[in-house]
Amino acid sequence: MLLIIPLVLVVTAVLFLVILKLKDQPAAVSPGFEPPSVLSRSAVPLPADTIAFDSDRTGNFELFTMNPDGTHVTALTHDPTYD
C-alpha cells in the first residue's frame, strides 16, 4: 500500500506534464502575415497594474487588457486578422 501512493503521484505528475505540453502549442499564424516594421508613435505604456494578453475568446485572436484580479477585461482590437 505504501508503494502505491508514490507511484500514483508520479503517474499523475507525468500525465499532468504531458497534458500541459500538448496544450502549449503556438497559435497558427496566417499565411502572408508580416509584423509591423515600426510601432505606432501613438502607443501609450500600460499602467503598472494592468495585464495585457492575447486570447481567442471571441473566436479570433484579439488583444485584451485586465486588472490583476481578472476584472475589467477590455478588448483592444476588433478585427479578423491575426493580432
C-alpha positions in Angstrom: 0.0 0.0 0.0 2.8 2.4 0.9 4.4 1.8 -2.5 1.2 2.5 -4.4 0.8 6.1 -3.2 4.2 7.4 -4.6 3.6 5.5 -7.8 0.2 7.2 -8.2 1.8 10.6 -7.5 4.5 10.0 -10.1 2.0 8.9 -12.7 -0.3 11.9 -12.0 2.7 14.3 -12.3 3.8 12.7 -15.6 0.3 12.9 -17.1 0.0 16.5 -16.0 3.2 17.4 -17.7 2.2 15.6 -20.9 -1.2 17.3 -21.0 0.5 20.7 -20.3 3.0 20.1 -23.2 0.1 19.2 -25.6 -1.7 22.4 -24.7 1.4 24.5 -25.0 1.3 24.9 -28.8 1.9 28.2 -30.6 -1.1 29.8 -32.3 -1.2 29.4 -36.1 -0.1 32.5 -38.0 -2.0 33.4 -41.1 -0.1 33.0 -44.4 1.4 36.2 -45.5 1.4 37.7 -42.0 4.0 40.4 -41.7 4.7 42.1 -38.3 4.8 45.9 -38.4 8.2 47.3 -39.1 7.6 50.3 -36.8 5.4 50.7 -33.8 2.9 53.4 -33.8 4.1 56.6 -32.2 0.7 57.0 -30.6 1.3 53.9 -28.4 0.9 54.6 -24.7 2.5 52.4 -22.0 0.1 50.5 -19.9 -0.3 51.3 -16.2 1.8 49.1 -14.0 -1.3 47.4 -12.6 -2.7 46.3 -16.0 -2.1 43.0 -17.7 -2.1 42.7 -21.5 -2.9 39.3 -23.1 -3.9 37.7 -26.4 -7.0 35.5 -26.4 -9.3 33.7 -28.9 -12.3 34.1 -26.6 -14.1 35.9 -29.4 -13.4 33.2 -32.0 -10.4 35.1 -33.3 -7.2 36.1 -31.5 -7.5 39.7 -30.2 -5.5 41.8 -27.7 -7.1 42.4 -24.3 -6.2 44.1 -21.0 -7.4 43.4 -17.5 -6.7 44.2 -13.9 -4.5 41.7 -11.9 -7.6 40.3 -10.2 -9.2 39.4 -13.6 -11.8 42.3 -13.6 -12.3 44.9 -16.2 -11.4 42.8 -19.3 -11.2 45.2 -22.2 -10.7 44.3 -25.9 -8.0 46.5 -27.6 -8.5 45.0 -31.1 -11.6 44.0 -33.1 -10.5 42.7 -36.4 -10.4 39.5 -38.4 -6.7 39.5 -38.8 -4.1 37.9 -36.6 -3.3 40.1 -33.6 
